[in-house]
């Protein structure tokens, strides 16, 4: 890694303006297979993840005071050391060997406790944005070493697009961009406890698992066009067991014309796949109701997801 010296950094901080806005895209899981608990306490997974157009905006700019300072338009987001964007900045400054003086503003659109990876995406966006802003010239592998310290999903967002995540999620293998699909995403007013969902799946038998990831990869490699039929998420069954409303949302999306529907990651949002923007937007309007948040979105390519700005 090419490090920026303190003198160079101070020079940058005194320039005007020193700021960058980075889009922080959400993800869905086309598949999520839970393979079992590892010796380190994490669960081993296989998952085909996909970037989507729903995104937050991250503003990075030189601070007026030393340290890392975060603001956000949502009161539900912590603005201290618990924030993954804060952790990402702290790790990057530490790796570069320089003292931070940074303001971060997070403009949230991705709902929290949804399984859409909003916090992890924010962290990856900060790593990428600061790497460019400060001319650190860190490559993806070097950024991934920092990302792994922050959270299991963060490395995916450094690759983005369509990718296979393995291990506890930190091992990422880019896949060819999936065909474009339009989405209706429904976020009910409750969340699903990720530790509870993993604990419950441990209690279930192998017959209740999907094991859909390898079939999905084969389908994509062969351009079979059957992505909706191969959707699978091992965490969905225990979540529906506890929150029957998730099954109702899936049914309503299918009734609205979705070719397939699935819970997002560890929940509690549910997405439906549509082959047209009109179909997705019609379903989005149909699914609107009190206390539910509903979004129209689409899958995006790796190039779109990694474009800064």
C-alpha positions as CSV (number, residue, x, y, z in Angstrom):
1,X,0.0,0.0,0.0
2,X,1.2,3.5,-0.8
3,X,0.7,5.5,2.4
4,X,-0.1,9.2,2.6
5,X,2.2,11.0,5.0
6,X,0.9,13.3,7.6
7,X,2.3,16.3,5.8
8,X,0.6,15.3,2.6
9,X,-2.7,14.6,4.4
10,X,-2.5,18.0,6.2
11,X,-2.0,19.6,2.8
12,X,-5.0,17.8,1.5
13,X,-7.1,18.8,4.5
14,X,-6.2,22.5,3.9
15,X,-7.3,22.3,0.3
16,X,-10.8,23.5,-0.6
17,X,-13.0,21.7,-1.2
18,X,-11.9,18.3,0.1
19,X,-15.1,16.3,-0.1
20,X,-16.6,13.3,-1.8
21,X,-20.1,11.9,-2.1
22,X,-20.3,8.1,-2.4
23,X,-23.4,6.1,-3.2
24,X,-23.8,3.1,-0.8
25,X,-26.0,0.4,-2.5
26,X,-28.1,-2.2,-0.8
27,X,-28.0,-5.9,-1.6
28,X,-30.3,-8.8,-1.8
29,X,-29.5,-12.5,-1.5
30,X,-30.6,-14.7,-4.4
31,X,-29.6,-17.6,-2.1
32,X,-28.4,-18.0,1.4
33,X,-27.4,-21.6,2.5
34,X,-26.4,-22.0,6.1
35,X,-23.9,-24.9,6.2
36,X,-23.3,-25.2,9.9
37,X,-21.6,-23.6,12.9
38,X,-17.8,-23.1,12.7
39,X,-15.3,-23.5,15.5
40,X,-15.0,-19.8,15.9
41,X,-18.8,-19.5,16.7
42,X,-19.8,-18.0,13.3
43,X,-21.9,-19.9,10.8
44,X,-20.5,-21.1,7.5
45,X,-22.6,-19.9,4.6
46,X,-22.8,-20.0,0.8
47,X,-24.7,-17.1,-0.7
48,X,-25.2,-15.5,-4.1
49,X,-25.5,-11.8,-3.3
50,X,-26.7,-9.1,-5.7
51,X,-26.3,-5.3,-5.6
52,X,-29.5,-3.3,-6.2
53,X,-30.2,0.4,-7.0
54,X,-31.7,1.3,-3.6
55,X,-28.9,3.3,-1.9
56,X,-27.8,5.7,0.8
57,X,-25.5,8.6,0.2
58,X,-22.3,9.1,2.2
59,X,-20.7,12.6,2.3
60,X,-17.1,12.6,3.3
61,X,-15.3,15.9,4.0
62,X,-12.4,17.4,5.8
63,X,-13.4,18.1,9.4
64,X,-12.9,21.3,11.4
65,X,-11.9,19.3,14.5
66,X,-9.6,16.2,15.0
67,X,-11.4,12.9,15.1
68,X,-14.3,11.2,13.2
69,X,-17.7,12.9,13.4
70,X,-20.9,11.4,12.0
71,X,-24.3,12.9,11.4
72,X,-27.3,11.1,9.9
73,X,-30.8,12.0,8.8
74,X,-32.2,9.1,10.8
75,X,-32.4,9.0,14.6
76,X,-32.3,5.2,14.4
77,X,-28.6,5.2,13.3
78,X,-25.9,5.5,16.0
79,X,-23.4,8.3,15.3
80,X,-20.6,7.1,17.5
81,X,-18.1,4.2,17.5
82,X,-20.9,1.7,17.0
83,X,-21.5,3.0,13.5
84,X,-19.9,0.8,10.8
85,X,-19.0,3.8,8.8
86,X,-17.1,5.2,11.8
87,X,-15.3,1.9,12.2
88,X,-14.3,1.8,8.5
89,X,-12.9,5.3,8.7
90,X,-11.0,4.5,11.9
91,X,-9.5,1.3,10.5
92,X,-8.4,3.1,7.3
93,X,-6.8,6.0,9.1
94,X,-5.0,3.6,11.4
95,X,-3.7,1.5,8.4
96,X,-2.5,4.7,6.7
97,X,-0.7,5.8,9.9
98,X,-2.4,9.3,10.1
99,X,-4.6,11.0,12.6
100,X,-8.2,11.4,11.4
101,X,-10.0,14.8,10.9
102,X,-13.1,13.8,9.1
103,X,-16.9,14.5,8.9
104,X,-19.2,11.8,7.6
105,X,-22.8,12.5,6.8
106,X,-25.1,9.5,6.1
107,X,-28.2,10.1,4.1
108,X,-30.2,7.0,4.9
109,X,-32.7,5.4,2.5
110,X,-32.0,1.7,3.1
111,X,-34.1,0.6,6.0
112,X,-32.5,-0.9,9.0
113,X,-33.1,-4.4,10.3
114,X,-34.1,-5.4,6.8
115,X,-31.4,-7.8,5.6
116,X,-30.4,-5.4,2.9
117,X,-26.9,-4.7,4.2
118,X,-27.2,-1.0,4.7
119,X,-24.6,-0.6,7.5
120,X,-22.1,-2.9,5.8
121,X,-22.6,-1.0,2.5
122,X,-22.0,2.3,4.3
123,X,-18.7,0.9,5.7
124,X,-17.5,-0.3,2.3
125,X,-18.5,3.1,0.8
126,X,-16.4,4.9,3.3
127,X,-13.4,2.6,2.7
128,X,-13.6,3.2,-1.1
129,X,-14.4,6.9,-0.8
130,X,-11.5,7.7,1.6
131,X,-9.1,5.5,-0.4
132,X,-9.8,7.7,-3.4
133,X,-10.1,11.0,-1.6
134,X,-6.7,10.6,0.2
135,X,-4.9,9.0,-2.8
136,X,-4.0,6.0,-0.7
137,X,-3.9,3.6,-3.7
138,X,-5.0,0.6,-1.6
139,X,-6.2,-2.3,-3.8
140,X,-9.3,-4.4,-3.2
141,X,-7.4,-7.1,-1.3
142,X,-6.0,-4.5,1.1
143,X,-9.4,-2.9,1.6
144,X,-10.9,-6.3,2.2
145,X,-8.4,-7.0,5.1
146,X,-9.9,-3.9,6.8
147,X,-13.5,-4.8,5.8
148,X,-13.3,-8.3,7.4
149,X,-12.6,-6.5,10.8
150,X,-15.8,-4.6,10.5
151,X,-18.4,-7.2,9.5
152,X,-19.0,-10.3,7.5
153,X,-21.0,-8.7,4.7
154,X,-18.6,-5.7,4.2
155,X,-16.2,-7.4,1.8
156,X,-19.0,-8.2,-0.6
157,X,-19.7,-4.5,-1.1
158,X,-16.1,-3.9,-2.2
159,X,-16.7,-6.3,-5.1
160,X,-20.5,-5.7,-5.5
161,X,-22.6,-6.7,-8.6
162,X,-23.3,-10.4,-8.5
163,X,-21.0,-12.5,-6.3
164,X,-20.6,-15.7,-4.3
165,X,-20.0,-15.2,-0.6
166,X,-18.5,-18.1,1.4
167,X,-17.0,-18.8,4.8
168,X,-18.8,-16.5,7.2
169,X,-19.4,-14.1,4.3
170,X,-15.8,-12.7,4.1
171,X,-14.7,-14.8,1.2
172,X,-16.1,-13.2,-2.0
173,X,-15.9,-14.6,-5.6
174,X,-17.2,-12.3,-8.3
175,X,-19.7,-13.8,-10.7
176,X,-20.8,-12.5,-14.1
177,X,-23.5,-9.8,-13.8
178,X,-26.9,-11.3,-13.4
179,X,-29.6,-10.3,-15.9
180,X,-31.6,-7.2,-14.9
181,X,-34.6,-7.7,-12.7
182,X,-36.9,-5.2,-11.3
183,X,-37.8,-5.4,-7.6
184,X,-40.5,-4.5,-5.1
185,X,-39.1,-4.6,-1.6
186,X,-41.5,-4.6,1.4
187,X,-40.1,-3.8,4.9
188,X,-42.6,-4.7,7.7
189,X,-42.5,-2.7,10.9
190,X,-40.7,-5.5,12.9
191,X,-37.2,-6.9,12.6
192,X,-35.8,-10.4,12.9
193,X,-33.1,-11.2,15.4
194,X,-30.1,-12.5,13.4
195,X,-28.7,-14.5,16.3
196,X,-32.1,-16.0,17.0
197,X,-32.6,-17.0,13.4
198,X,-29.2,-18.7,13.2
199,X,-29.9,-20.5,16.5
200,X,-33.2,-21.7,15.3
201,X,-31.8,-23.0,12.0
202,X,-29.3,-25.0,14.0
203,X,-32.2,-26.8,15.5
204,X,-33.8,-27.7,12.1
205,X,-33.0,-30.8,10.1
206,X,-31.0,-30.9,6.8
207,X,-34.3,-31.7,5.0
208,X,-35.5,-28.2,5.9
209,X,-32.5,-26.5,4.2
210,X,-32.6,-25.1,0.7
211,X,-29.0,-25.8,-0.5
212,X,-29.8,-23.6,-3.6
213,X,-26.6,-21.7,-4.1
214,X,-24.7,-24.2,-6.3
215,X,-27.8,-24.6,-8.5
216,X,-28.2,-20.9,-8.8
217,X,-24.5,-20.5,-9.9
218,X,-25.0,-23.3,-12.5
219,X,-28.1,-21.5,-13.8
220,X,-26.2,-18.2,-14.1
221,X,-23.3,-19.8,-15.9
222,X,-25.6,-21.5,-18.3
223,X,-27.8,-18.4,-18.7
224,X,-30.9,-20.6,-18.0
225,X,-33.2,-17.7,-17.0
226,X,-34.6,-19.6,-14.0
227,X,-33.3,-17.3,-11.2
228,X,-36.8,-16.8,-9.7
229,X,-37.4,-20.5,-9.4
230,X,-34.1,-21.1,-7.7
231,X,-34.4,-18.4,-5.0
232,X,-33.7,-19.8,-1.5
233,X,-32.9,-18.6,2.0
234,X,-32.4,-21.0,4.9
235,X,-33.2,-18.2,7.4
236,X,-36.6,-17.6,5.9
237,X,-38.3,-20.7,7.4
238,X,-37.5,-19.9,11.0
239,X,-38.4,-16.2,10.4
240,X,-41.8,-17.1,9.0
241,X,-42.3,-19.5,11.9
242,X,-42.0,-16.6,14.2
243,X,-43.5,-13.9,11.9
244,X,-46.3,-15.3,9.8
245,X,-46.7,-11.9,8.1
246,X,-43.6,-12.6,6.1
247,X,-45.4,-15.5,4.3
248,X,-48.3,-13.2,3.6
249,X,-46.0,-10.6,2.1
250,X,-44.5,-13.2,-0.2
251,X,-47.9,-14.4,-1.3
252,X,-49.1,-10.9,-2.0
253,X,-46.0,-10.1,-4.1
254,X,-46.6,-13.3,-6.1
255,X,-50.3,-12.3,-6.5
256,X,-49.1,-8.9,-7.7
257,X,-47.1,-10.6,-10.6
258,X,-43.7,-11.3,-9.1
259,X,-41.9,-14.3,-10.7
260,X,-40.4,-15.2,-7.4
261,X,-40.2,-13.7,-3.8
262,X,-37.8,-14.2,-0.9
263,X,-36.9,-12.7,2.4
264,X,-33.8,-10.5,2.2
265,X,-30.8,-11.9,4.1
266,X,-31.6,-12.3,7.8
267,X,-34.8,-10.2,7.3
268,X,-37.2,-8.8,7.7
269,X,-37.6,-7.2,4.3
270,X,-39.0,-9.3,1.5
271,X,-38.4,-8.8,-2.2
272,X,-40.3,-9.8,-5.4
273,X,-38.7,-10.2,-8.8
274,X,-40.4,-8.6,-11.8
275,X,-39.3,-8.5,-15.5
276,X,-40.4,-4.9,-16.0
277,X,-40.2,-1.6,-14.3
278,X,-43.9,-1.1,-14.8
279,X,-44.7,-4.4,-13.0
280,X,-42.5,-3.6,-10.1
281,X,-43.9,0.0,-9.7
282,X,-47.5,-1.3,-10.0
283,X,-46.8,-3.9,-7.3
284,X,-45.1,-1.3,-5.1
285,X,-48.2,0.9,-5.2
286,X,-50.3,-2.1,-4.5
287,X,-48.3,-3.1,-1.4
288,X,-48.3,0.3,0.2
289,X,-49.9,0.3,3.7
290,X,-49.6,1.8,7.1
291,X,-46.4,1.1,8.9
292,X,-44.9,-0.8,5.9
293,X,-42.1,0.7,3.9
294,X,-42.2,-0.3,0.2
295,X,-39.5,0.4,-2.5
296,X,-39.2,-0.1,-6.2
297,X,-35.7,-1.0,-7.2
298,X,-33.7,-3.0,-9.7
299,X,-30.6,-5.1,-9.9
300,X,-27.4,-3.3,-10.9
301,X,-24.1,-4.3,-12.5
302,X,-20.7,-4.4,-10.8
303,X,-19.7,-1.3,-12.8
304,X,-22.8,0.7,-11.6
305,X,-22.3,-0.4,-8.0
306,X,-18.6,0.6,-7.9
307,X,-19.0,4.0,-9.6
308,X,-18.2,6.7,-7.1
309,X,-20.4,9.7,-7.0
